[in-house]
Amino acid sequence: MEQQGKEGENMFFYLPTKIYSERDCVKKYANEWTKCGRNALIVTGRSSAKCGALADVTEALEKENIPYSIFNQIEENPSVELIMEVRKLGLEQQADFVIGIGGGSPMDAAKAISLMIAHKEEGADFLYRKGSDSALPLVEVPTTCGTGSEATPYSILTVHEKRTKASISHKIFPVFALVDGKYLKGAPRSLLVNTAVDALGHFVESYINVNATDYSRMLCEYGMGVWSSCKNVLIGAEIRENDFDRMMNASTIAGMAISHTGTALPHGLSYYLTYEKGIPHGKAVGYFLPGYLAEAGTIMGRRVLGLTGFPDMQYFRSFMHRLIGRMEVEDELIGQAVQGLMENEAKLRNTPYPVTEEVLYRICKAAR
C-alpha cells in the first residue's frame, strides 16, 4: 500500500527551540542560554560529558556567575525511579533551570526532571498521565549523533512495571539546543554507529508516517542527504573534520522531523530488545528498518532508498547487516515484542499501512 502522506494540505510546523549548530556554540552564546534561570541543575551521565561538553557548560556558567549543581549518574535508558530521585536533588538545590548533556538518555531524563521539578506536588504517575506540560526552562547539549532529543519534545523512559520503554505523556521542548560536532571526536566507533543508525531510523519512520507532510518530508529529504554524505564513515572510511558536524546536524534535523510525526514500528519493536537484552537503542531500531521499508511499498521504498544513497533494497539490507549485524534473539522475545506492539496504539496509528501480527513477524524476519 503506497502512502503519499498529507502533501500540500493540513500542514503544521512548530519548533520553539532555538538551535545553534556551530563550533564552540556553548560558550559563544552563553550570554543567551544562561539567562534561562539563576540556578542550574546539570544532568549528565557517568561518561557522556567527558568529551569536553561539561567543561564548556560549567565554564560558561561560571563566567556568567550562575551557580550550578551536577548529577552525573544518569543511567542508560533512565528509569522513572531515577527521575524522581534527581527531582528531589533539584528541589533541594532550588534549581530553576535544567541543562541536559549527553546522548538521548541524559537529554530525555533532563526533560522529565524539568517537568517534575515544576510539578513538585505530583507523584511519579504524573509522568504518564495527562496534565500541564509546564516545566523548568531546559537547555540541551548533545554529545552523540542519533537521538535528536535536543530538537524534540519527547522523553523516553524505562518503565520496569511494563518491562519496556515508553514516552512520557508530556511534551517538553528545550528552550535552547547547542549542537557542536567537536563533541563526537573522541567517541568510539560503536557509539557513532549505534546513534547514527538511530538518526536514520528517525528519518525513515518520519518519512513513512501517516502524519508526514510537505514540511516534515522537507526536513527528511534534506537530512537524509546529509546523513548519506557521511554514511561510509560508519563502515570504516576515513573520517574528516566536517563529517562530525554533518553527523550531528543530521541527528538534529531528524529530531526536528519526528517532532512533527512521531516514530513508528521499528522504534516500538526496539524497546523490547533494549529492555530484555540490553541491545543499544539505535542498533535495535536498525534491525527493523529494512523490513519496515519493504512493507511500505515499491514507490515509497525506492524514494527513501534514493534519498539515503542506496541503489536497492538488497544493498540497503546488506549495508545494515554489515553495520550492526543480524538480529539474534529468541523467538519468545520476538513474540513478546509483536504482542506488545499490537497494543501500542500510538505506533500503529503512525504507520501508513495496515499492521497485523503477520506484518510485524515479516519485519522481524527481515532483521535476521
C-alpha positions as CSV (number, residue, x, y, z in Angstrom):
1,M,0.0,0.0,0.0
2,E,1.6,3.2,-1.1
3,Q,1.3,6.2,1.2
4,Q,1.6,9.7,-0.1
5,G,1.0,11.5,3.2
6,K,-0.7,14.8,3.6
7,E,1.2,16.6,0.8
8,G,0.0,20.1,0.3
9,E,-2.8,20.1,2.9
10,N,-3.4,20.2,6.6
11,M,0.2,21.1,7.4
12,F,1.5,22.2,10.7
13,F,5.0,23.2,11.9
14,Y,6.1,24.2,15.4
15,L,9.6,24.2,16.8
16,P,10.0,26.6,19.8
17,T,13.6,25.5,20.4
18,K,16.4,28.0,19.5
19,I,19.1,25.9,17.9
20,Y,22.7,26.9,17.5
21,S,24.8,24.5,15.5
22,E,28.4,25.6,15.2
23,R,31.8,25.1,16.8
24,D,32.1,26.4,20.4
25,C,28.4,27.5,20.5
26,V,28.1,26.6,24.2
27,K,30.5,29.4,25.1
28,K,29.8,31.7,22.2
29,Y,26.1,32.1,23.1
30,A,26.4,31.8,26.9
31,N,25.1,35.2,27.4
32,E,21.8,34.0,25.9
33,W,21.1,30.5,27.3
34,T,22.4,31.3,30.8
35,K,19.5,33.7,31.1
36,C,17.1,30.7,31.4
37,G,17.5,31.0,35.2
38,R,19.6,31.8,38.2
39,N,20.5,28.3,39.5
40,A,21.2,25.4,37.1
41,L,20.9,21.7,37.6
42,I,23.2,19.9,35.2
43,V,22.0,16.4,34.2
44,T,24.5,14.1,32.5
45,G,25.9,10.5,32.5
46,R,29.0,9.0,34.0
47,S,31.0,9.4,30.8
48,S,28.7,11.2,28.4
49,A,30.2,14.7,29.2
50,K,33.9,13.7,29.2
51,C,34.1,14.9,25.6
52,G,34.5,18.5,26.8
53,A,30.9,19.4,26.9
54,L,30.6,19.5,30.7
55,A,33.7,21.7,30.9
56,D,32.3,24.1,28.3
57,V,29.0,24.4,30.1
58,T,30.5,24.9,33.6
59,E,33.0,27.4,32.3
60,A,30.2,29.4,30.6
61,L,28.0,29.3,33.8
62,E,30.9,30.4,35.9
63,K,31.7,33.3,33.6
64,E,28.1,34.4,33.8
65,N,28.1,34.0,37.6
66,I,25.4,31.3,37.5
67,P,25.6,28.7,40.4
68,Y,25.0,25.1,39.5
69,S,24.9,21.6,40.8
70,I,25.7,18.4,38.8
71,F,24.1,15.0,38.7
72,N,26.3,12.8,36.6
73,Q,24.9,9.3,37.3
74,I,22.2,9.2,34.6
75,E,22.0,5.5,33.5
76,E,21.5,4.2,30.0
77,N,17.7,4.1,29.4
78,P,16.9,6.0,32.6
79,S,14.0,4.8,34.7
80,V,11.0,6.6,36.2
81,E,12.6,5.9,39.7
82,L,15.8,7.8,38.7
83,I,13.8,10.8,37.5
84,M,12.1,11.1,40.9
85,E,15.5,10.8,42.7
86,V,17.0,13.6,40.7
87,R,13.8,15.7,41.0
88,K,14.5,15.6,44.8
89,L,18.0,16.9,44.3
90,G,16.8,19.7,42.0
91,L,14.3,20.8,44.6
92,E,16.9,20.7,47.4
93,Q,19.3,22.8,45.3
94,Q,16.5,25.2,44.4
95,A,17.3,24.8,40.7
96,D,15.2,27.0,38.4
97,F,16.5,25.6,35.0
98,V,17.9,22.3,33.8
99,I,20.8,21.5,31.4
100,G,21.0,18.1,29.8
101,I,24.4,17.0,28.5
102,G,24.9,13.7,26.6
103,G,23.0,11.4,24.3
104,G,19.4,10.5,24.4
105,S,19.4,9.2,28.0
106,P,20.6,12.3,29.8
107,M,18.7,14.7,27.5
108,D,15.4,12.7,27.8
109,A,16.0,12.5,31.6
110,A,16.5,16.2,31.8
111,K,13.1,16.8,30.2
112,A,11.3,14.6,32.6
113,I,13.2,16.1,35.6
114,S,12.4,19.7,34.5
115,L,8.8,18.6,34.3
116,M,8.7,17.0,37.7
117,I,10.6,19.8,39.5
118,A,7.9,22.2,38.1
119,H,5.2,19.9,39.5
120,K,6.7,19.2,42.9
121,E,3.4,18.2,44.4
122,E,2.9,15.4,41.8
123,G,4.0,11.7,42.1
124,A,5.7,9.6,39.5
125,D,2.4,8.6,37.9
126,F,2.1,12.2,36.6
127,L,4.8,11.3,34.0
128,Y,2.3,9.0,32.2
129,R,-1.0,10.8,32.6
130,K,-2.4,14.0,31.1
131,G,-1.7,17.3,32.8
132,S,0.1,20.5,32.3
133,D,3.2,20.4,30.1
134,S,4.8,23.4,32.0
135,A,8.4,22.7,33.0
136,L,11.5,24.5,34.1
137,P,13.4,26.1,31.2
138,L,15.6,23.4,29.6
139,V,18.9,23.6,27.7
140,E,20.2,20.6,25.8
141,V,23.8,19.9,24.7
142,P,24.0,16.7,22.6
143,T,27.2,14.6,22.5
144,T,26.0,11.8,20.3
145,C,24.7,11.9,16.7
146,G,21.4,9.9,16.9
147,T,18.7,10.8,19.3
148,G,17.9,14.3,18.2
149,S,16.4,14.9,21.6
150,E,17.7,18.4,21.6
151,A,15.0,19.2,19.0
152,T,12.1,17.1,20.1
153,P,9.5,17.3,22.9
154,Y,9.8,13.6,23.8
155,S,11.2,11.9,26.8
156,I,11.5,8.1,26.6
157,L,11.9,6.4,30.0
158,T,12.2,2.8,31.2
159,V,9.1,1.5,32.8
160,H,10.1,-1.5,34.8
161,E,6.5,-2.4,35.6
162,K,5.8,-3.0,31.9
163,R,9.3,-4.3,31.1
164,T,9.7,-1.8,28.2
165,K,10.4,1.9,27.4
166,A,7.7,4.5,26.8
167,S,7.4,8.2,26.0
168,I,6.0,10.3,28.8
169,S,2.6,11.9,28.2
170,H,4.0,15.4,28.3
171,K,5.7,17.5,25.5
172,I,8.8,19.3,26.8
173,F,10.7,21.3,24.2
174,P,14.1,22.7,25.1
175,V,14.5,26.4,25.1
176,F,18.0,26.1,23.6
177,A,19.8,23.4,21.8
178,L,23.6,23.8,21.5
179,V,24.9,21.5,18.8
180,D,28.7,21.1,18.3
181,G,30.3,18.4,16.2
182,K,33.5,18.6,18.1
183,Y,32.0,16.5,20.9
184,L,31.9,13.5,18.6
185,K,35.7,13.5,18.1
186,G,36.6,11.1,20.9
187,A,33.5,8.9,20.6
188,P,34.2,5.2,20.0
189,R,33.1,3.8,16.6
190,S,30.4,1.7,18.2
191,L,28.7,4.8,19.7
192,L,28.9,6.7,16.3
193,V,27.3,3.7,14.5
194,N,24.5,3.0,17.0
195,T,23.5,6.6,17.3
196,A,23.8,7.3,13.6
197,V,21.5,4.3,12.9
198,D,19.0,5.8,15.3
199,A,19.0,9.0,13.3
200,L,18.4,7.0,10.1
201,G,15.5,5.3,11.9
202,H,14.0,8.7,12.7
203,F,14.2,9.8,9.0
204,V,12.7,6.6,7.7
205,E,9.9,6.4,10.3
206,S,9.1,10.1,9.9
207,Y,9.0,9.9,6.1
208,I,6.9,6.8,6.0
209,N,4.3,8.0,8.5
210,V,0.7,8.8,8.4
211,N,1.5,12.3,9.9
212,A,4.0,13.2,7.2
213,T,3.5,16.5,5.4
214,D,5.5,18.5,2.9
215,Y,7.1,20.3,5.9
216,S,8.3,17.2,7.7
217,R,9.3,15.5,4.5
218,M,11.3,18.6,3.5
219,L,13.4,18.0,6.7
220,C,13.7,14.3,5.9
221,E,14.7,14.8,2.3
222,Y,17.4,17.3,3.1
223,G,18.5,15.4,6.2
224,M,18.8,12.0,4.6
225,G,21.1,13.6,2.1
226,V,23.3,14.9,4.9
227,W,23.2,11.5,6.6
228,S,24.1,9.8,3.3
229,S,27.1,12.0,2.7
230,C,28.9,10.5,5.7
231,K,27.5,7.0,6.0
232,N,30.6,5.4,4.6
233,V,32.4,6.7,7.7
234,L,30.3,4.2,9.7
235,I,31.8,1.2,7.8
236,G,35.4,2.3,8.1
237,A,36.0,5.2,5.6
238,E,38.4,7.9,6.7
239,I,36.6,10.4,8.9
240,R,37.1,14.1,8.1
241,E,36.6,17.1,10.4
242,N,33.3,18.1,8.8
243,D,31.9,14.6,9.0
244,F,31.4,15.1,12.7
245,D,29.4,18.3,12.0
246,R,27.3,16.5,9.3
247,M,26.6,13.6,11.6
248,M,25.5,15.8,14.4
249,N,23.4,18.0,12.1
250,A,21.7,15.0,10.5
251,S,20.7,13.9,14.0
252,T,19.2,17.3,14.9
253,I,17.3,17.5,11.6
254,A,15.9,14.0,12.2
255,G,14.8,15.1,15.6
256,M,13.0,18.1,14.1
257,A,11.2,15.7,11.7
258,I,10.0,13.3,14.3
259,S,8.8,16.2,16.4
260,H,6.0,16.5,13.9
261,T,5.3,12.9,13.1
262,G,6.5,10.7,15.9
263,T,8.2,7.4,15.3
264,A,6.6,4.1,14.2
265,L,7.1,0.3,14.2
266,P,10.9,0.0,14.4
267,H,11.1,2.1,17.5
268,G,8.2,0.3,19.1
269,L,9.7,-3.1,18.4
270,S,13.2,-2.0,19.5
271,Y,12.2,-1.1,23.1
272,Y,11.7,-4.8,24.0
273,L,15.1,-5.8,22.7
274,T,16.7,-2.9,24.7
275,Y,14.9,-3.7,27.9
276,E,15.3,-7.5,27.8
277,K,18.7,-7.9,26.1
278,G,20.4,-4.5,26.7
279,I,20.9,-4.0,23.0
280,P,21.7,-0.4,22.3
281,H,18.7,1.6,21.2
282,G,19.9,2.7,17.8
283,K,21.1,-0.8,16.9
284,A,17.8,-2.3,18.0
285,V,16.0,0.2,15.8
286,G,18.2,-0.5,12.9
287,Y,17.4,-4.2,12.9
288,F,13.8,-3.4,11.9
289,L,14.4,-0.7,9.2
290,P,14.8,-3.0,6.2
291,G,11.5,-4.8,7.0
292,Y,9.6,-1.6,7.7
293,L,10.8,-0.1,4.4
294,A,9.9,-3.2,2.5
295,E,6.4,-3.2,3.8
296,A,5.9,0.5,2.8
297,G,5.6,-0.4,-0.9
298,T,7.7,-0.1,-4.0
299,I,7.3,3.6,-4.7
300,M,7.9,4.8,-1.2
301,G,10.7,2.4,-0.7
302,R,12.6,3.5,-3.8
303,R,12.1,7.1,-2.8
304,V,13.7,6.6,0.6
305,L,16.5,4.4,-0.8
306,G,17.3,7.1,-3.3
307,L,17.4,9.8,-0.7
308,T,19.7,7.8,1.5
309,G,22.0,6.8,-1.3
310,F,21.2,3.1,-1.6
311,P,20.7,1.6,-5.1
312,D,18.2,-1.0,-4.0
313,M,16.7,-2.9,-1.0
314,Q,19.2,-5.7,-1.2
315,Y,22.1,-3.3,-0.9
316,F,20.4,-1.5,2.0
317,R,19.9,-4.7,3.9
318,S,23.5,-5.8,3.3
319,F,24.7,-2.4,4.5
320,M,22.7,-2.7,7.7
321,H,23.9,-6.3,8.3
322,R,27.5,-5.2,7.8
323,L,27.0,-2.2,10.1
324,I,25.1,-3.7,13.0
325,G,24.9,-7.5,12.3
326,R,21.9,-9.6,12.2
327,M,19.3,-9.8,15.0
328,E,20.0,-12.8,17.2
329,V,17.2,-13.0,19.8
330,E,14.9,-15.8,20.9
331,D,11.5,-16.4,19.2
332,E,9.9,-15.9,22.6
333,L,11.2,-12.3,22.8
334,I,10.1,-11.6,19.2
335,G,6.6,-12.8,20.1
336,Q,6.6,-10.6,23.2
337,A,7.6,-7.6,21.1
338,V,4.9,-8.3,18.4
339,Q,2.2,-8.8,21.0
340,G,3.2,-5.6,22.9
341,L,3.3,-3.6,19.7
342,M,-0.2,-4.7,18.7
343,E,-1.3,-3.0,21.9
344,N,0.7,0.2,21.2
345,E,-2.0,2.4,19.6
346,A,0.4,5.3,19.0
347,K,2.9,3.4,16.9
348,L,0.1,1.6,15.0
349,R,-1.7,4.8,14.3
350,N,1.5,6.4,12.9
351,T,2.1,3.6,10.4
352,P,0.6,4.4,7.0
353,Y,-0.2,0.8,6.1
354,P,-2.3,-1.9,7.8
355,V,-0.4,-3.6,10.6
356,T,-1.2,-7.2,11.5
357,E,0.8,-9.7,13.5
358,E,1.8,-11.2,10.2
359,V,3.3,-7.9,9.0
360,L,5.2,-7.5,12.3
361,Y,6.6,-11.0,12.0
362,R,7.8,-10.3,8.5
363,I,9.5,-7.1,9.7
364,C,11.2,-9.2,12.4
365,K,12.2,-11.9,10.0
366,A,14.0,-9.4,7.7
367,A,16.2,-8.5,10.6
368,R,17.7,-12.0,10.8
